[in-house]
Amino acid sequence: MGSSSNNWTTKQNKLFENALVMYDKDTPDRWQKMARAVGGKTVEEVKRHYEMLVEDVKHIESGQVPLPNYRKAGASNKGYNFNDEEQRLKYLKL
């Protein structure tokens, strides 16, 4: 019933993250519950996704992944200055 590819949608990734919070390592039938929560993925695909996440975290924590080049506070983004809260909310159409 799961997809045979390694492609995960943004929605499936978010459901996976939420399932990780709900079902910790001591949860009985953890992987089955997580696969059900994600939907469209098998137990094996969910386990593999978790293993890849653990590897990614290890690489990040060991310094093997460079940090992104964040903009300095107050730097403009495509001509918008987000120092002004009203201007930022207007840009976000809130």
Backbone as CSV, one residue per row, in Angstrom:
resi,resn,N_x,N_y,N_z,CA_x,CA_y,CA_z,C_x,C_y,C_z
1,MET,0.813,-1.197,0.000,0.000,0.000,0.000,0.850,1.252,0.000
2,GLY,2.105,1.161,0.364,2.980,2.321,0.384,3.549,2.611,-0.984
3,SER,4.142,3.789,-1.116,4.763,4.132,-2.393,6.113,3.447,-2.471
4,SER,6.501,3.091,-3.672,7.765,2.375,-3.820,8.949,3.326,-3.919
5,SER,8.667,4.622,-4.005,9.758,5.589,-4.153,10.152,6.173,-2.803
6,ASN,11.242,6.903,-2.821,11.697,7.592,-1.613,11.146,9.005,-1.540
7,ASN,10.220,9.351,-2.421,9.673,10.704,-2.443,8.646,10.888,-1.335
8,TRP,8.889,11.882,-0.535,7.973,12.228,0.543,7.455,13.633,0.268
9,THR,6.160,13.822,0.366,5.591,15.150,0.176,5.859,15.993,1.427
10,THR,5.692,17.269,1.283,5.827,18.168,2.432,4.834,17.763,3.516
11,LYS,3.622,17.426,3.101,2.594,17.025,4.065,3.001,15.742,4.788
12,GLN,3.521,14.757,4.041,3.954,13.512,4.672,5.102,13.755,5.647
13,ASN,6.032,14.635,5.289,7.130,14.961,6.202,6.604,15.592,7.480
14,LYS,5.631,16.490,7.366,5.061,17.131,8.555,4.325,16.104,9.403
15,LEU,3.572,15.212,8.759,2.885,14.148,9.501,3.893,13.224,10.182
16,PHE,5.009,12.954,9.508,6.086,12.142,10.087,6.650,12.823,11.335
17,GLU,6.929,14.115,11.233,7.462,14.869,12.377,6.484,14.829,13.548
18,ASN,5.200,15.032,13.260,4.190,14.989,14.317,4.110,13.604,14.945
19,ALA,4.217,12.569,14.117,4.166,11.195,14.622,5.367,10.906,15.516
20,LEU,6.522,11.459,15.172,7.705,11.267,16.026,7.465,11.825,17.422
21,VAL,6.753,12.930,17.492,6.450,13.543,18.791,5.451,12.682,19.551
22,MET,4.471,12.161,18.841,3.411,11.382,19.495,3.867,9.990,19.921
23,TYR,4.705,9.351,19.101,5.087,7.966,19.343,6.583,7.873,19.616
24,ASP,6.965,7.869,20.889,8.387,7.795,21.228,8.880,6.358,21.121
25,LYS,10.157,6.180,21.398,10.788,4.874,21.195,10.195,3.766,22.057
26,ASP,9.482,4.126,23.111,8.891,3.124,23.999,7.442,2.781,23.641
27,THR,6.919,3.403,22.604,5.533,3.154,22.189,5.419,1.774,21.550
28,PRO,4.500,0.938,22.049,4.282,-0.367,21.403,3.800,-0.162,19.959
29,ASP,4.291,-0.959,19.041,3.913,-0.870,17.625,4.161,0.527,17.047
30,ARG,5.257,1.131,17.499,5.580,2.504,17.093,5.572,2.679,15.582
31,TRP,6.253,1.819,14.868,6.417,2.019,13.425,5.102,1.838,12.683
32,GLN,4.288,0.910,13.117,2.985,0.728,12.494,2.112,1.966,12.711
33,LYS,2.148,2.493,13.925,1.356,3.689,14.246,1.851,4.886,13.453
34,MET,3.165,4.998,13.313,3.716,6.121,12.547,3.352,6.009,11.074
35,ALA,3.446,4.800,10.522,3.093,4.607,9.109,1.623,4.953,8.887
36,ARG,0.782,4.557,9.807,-0.649,4.878,9.707,-0.860,6.389,9.790
37,ALA,-0.126,7.064,10.669,-0.264,8.514,10.834,0.205,9.271,9.589
38,VAL,1.263,8.771,8.959,1.802,9.431,7.762,0.883,9.185,6.571
39,GLY,0.477,7.952,6.387,-0.377,7.601,5.261,0.421,7.453,3.972
40,GLY,0.135,6.397,3.218,0.790,6.194,1.931,2.219,5.690,2.000
41,LYS,2.680,5.334,3.183,4.036,4.803,3.365,3.963,3.507,4.156
42,THR,4.852,2.581,3.820,4.915,1.319,4.553,5.709,1.513,5.837
43,VAL,5.630,0.517,6.705,6.413,0.531,7.939,7.897,0.627,7.596
44,GLU,8.338,-0.143,6.605,9.753,-0.122,6.216,10.174,1.252,5.687
45,GLU,9.304,1.909,4.930,9.629,3.244,4.417,9.736,4.258,5.552
46,VAL,8.864,4.137,6.532,8.909,5.047,7.680,10.185,4.811,8.488
47,LYS,10.549,3.554,8.705,11.794,3.241,9.427,12.999,3.807,8.680
48,ARG,13.028,3.621,7.374,14.151,4.112,6.560,14.222,5.638,6.609
49,HIS,13.076,6.280,6.568,13.037,7.745,6.645,13.613,8.217,7.984
50,TYR,13.268,7.499,9.049,13.791,7.809,10.378,15.305,7.607,10.420
51,GLU,15.777,6.503,9.868,17.220,6.235,9.848,17.973,7.320,9.081
52,MET,17.404,7.787,7.979,18.040,8.861,7.203,18.055,10.162,8.009
53,LEU,16.983,10.419,8.758,16.932,11.610,9.610,18.013,11.549,10.682
54,VAL,18.167,10.393,11.312,19.190,10.219,12.352,20.580,10.469,11.763
55,GLU,20.845,9.936,10.572,22.138,10.158,9.921,22.358,11.636,9.618
56,ASP,21.321,12.317,9.125,21.426,13.748,8.840,21.767,14.534,10.101
57,VAL,21.090,14.206,11.198,21.338,14.900,12.468,22.770,14.659,12.931
58,LYS,23.257,13.427,12.789,24.646,13.119,13.176,25.628,13.964,12.364
59,HIS,25.387,14.079,11.054,26.272,14.890,10.206,26.237,16.356,10.605
60,ILE,25.058,16.863,10.888,24.922,18.263,11.298,25.643,18.504,12.614
61,GLU,25.388,17.641,13.601,25.992,17.820,14.927,27.499,17.635,14.923
62,SER,28.024,16.852,13.983,29.471,16.650,13.916,30.174,17.739,13.111
63,GLY,29.390,18.694,12.590,29.977,19.806,11.844,30.263,19.479,10.389
64,GLN,29.771,18.364,9.897,30.017,17.975,8.513,29.110,18.704,7.525
65,VAL,28.087,19.382,8.032,27.176,20.148,7.177,27.372,21.618,7.519
66,PRO,27.753,22.436,6.531,27.973,23.855,6.826,26.661,24.552,7.171
67,LEU,26.746,25.513,8.072,25.568,26.295,8.430,25.194,27.210,7.269
68,PRO,23.906,27.473,7.098,23.493,28.391,6.028,24.047,29.790,6.273
69,ASN,24.183,30.553,5.226,24.662,31.928,5.323,23.465,32.834,5.580
70,TYR,23.121,33.006,6.860,21.969,33.827,7.220,22.288,35.295,7.011
71,ARG,21.251,36.038,6.676,21.413,37.489,6.532,21.559,38.117,7.908
72,LYS,22.248,39.223,7.949,22.363,39.957,9.205,21.013,40.573,9.535
73,ALA,20.752,40.779,10.816,19.494,41.388,11.244,19.349,42.747,10.579
74,GLY,18.179,42.993,10.031,17.920,44.274,9.388,18.291,44.302,7.914
75,ALA,18.907,43.250,7.396,19.258,43.214,5.974,17.986,43.119,5.157
76,SER,17.991,43.727,4.008,16.779,43.725,3.191,16.655,42.420,2.410
77,ASN,15.432,42.094,2.097,15.115,40.895,1.335,14.259,41.311,0.156
78,LYS,14.837,41.317,-1.044,14.134,41.699,-2.266,13.521,43.089,-2.128
79,GLY,14.231,43.997,-1.524,13.768,45.367,-1.416,12.880,45.645,-0.222
80,TYR,12.548,44.644,0.565,11.706,44.856,1.733,12.566,44.910,2.982
81,ASN,12.302,45.880,3.826,13.017,46.012,5.085,12.114,45.478,6.187
82,PHE,12.510,44.367,6.775,11.666,43.736,7.773,11.941,44.221,9.189
83,ASN,12.647,45.336,9.308,12.814,45.919,10.632,11.494,46.473,11.132
84,ASP,10.679,46.951,10.233,9.409,47.549,10.591,8.325,46.474,10.596
85,GLU,7.763,46.192,11.764,6.773,45.120,11.913,5.567,45.331,11.014
86,GLU,5.095,46.547,10.904,3.928,46.834,10.062,4.222,46.506,8.602
87,GLN,5.411,46.865,8.166,5.811,46.598,6.785,5.918,45.092,6.535
88,ARG,6.438,44.377,7.500,6.559,42.928,7.366,5.189,42.281,7.278
89,LEU,4.255,42.690,8.144,2.906,42.129,8.116,2.189,42.456,6.816
90,LYS,2.433,43.672,6.298,1.836,44.068,5.027,2.382,43.178,3.901
91,TYR,3.665,42.923,3.913,4.285,42.049,2.911,3.692,40.647,2.986
92,LEU,3.442,40.169,4.199,2.874,38.837,4.389,1.364,38.826,4.183
93,LYS,0.796,40.014,3.953,-0.652,40.175,3.748,-1.460,39.696,4.954
94,LEU,-0.970,40.082,6.140,-1.682,39.728,7.373,-2.372,40.937,7.950
